[in-house]
Amino acid sequence: KSAPEAQALQWQVGVWDRISPLYRREIDPRFAPVIGGVIRRAGLTPGERVLDLGTGTGSLAIEAATLVGAAGSVTGVDISPQMLSLAKGRVAESGRTNIELREGRAEEIPAADAAFDVVLASLSLMYVIDRAAAARELRRVLRPGGRVVGAVWAGAERCDIVLFQQTAGKFAPPPPVAGVGPGALADPEPFVAQLERAGIDAHVETEELGFDSMI
C-alpha cells in the first residue's frame, strides 16, 4: 500500500471500530431490506462456498450460511476488528458452524484463488479505496462461472440516507481519501468497467427501498 492508502485504511478502521456497537444496535435492523435484496439476487443453493465481503456484524453471513447449509460455507471478511468481534458473538449465538471470519480488505482478500462460488458485498464496495485492485481480487477468488452480487447506495439526489450522511459529514474533518463513502458509487459505471476489465460480466439493477417501518 502507498502511504496515503495506508493512512486512509487506518482512518476507516478507526471509524468502523468506534461505530460498531451503534451499528449493531441501530443500523443493522434498518438495513435488513438491503441484505434481503442481496440474498434474493444471489440465489444461494446448498453446498456453495460464499464470501461475504465487508461482513460487518455478520448479518448477511448468518443468513447466507443458513441457505448454503452444512455442506456449504461462508467466509466473512472485514477491515474492522471490533465489527468482527461482534460478528463472532452473533455467529456463536446463531449456532451456525459453517462460518469463518477473517480480518482483511477487498484489495487483498485473504483467500486462495477460485475459493468461492459466490461473493456478496452488501454496502461495502462504496468504501473500497482501490477499486481496480478490488475488481482483480474478486475475479481471483471466484471460481470460473462464479458470481458477484453487491449493493450500494444511489446518489444524494435519489437517496435520503446518503444526503443525510453527506450533510452530517460537512461538520467533521474530511476523510484522508476522496471518492470513498456512501455515495461513492452513485455512478456505478466506472466500477462496472473495472469489473469487466478484470473478467467479470457486470450489470446494474436499481431498487427503491423505504425504512420508515423499521424506525
Disulfide bonds with the S-S distance in Angstrom:
none
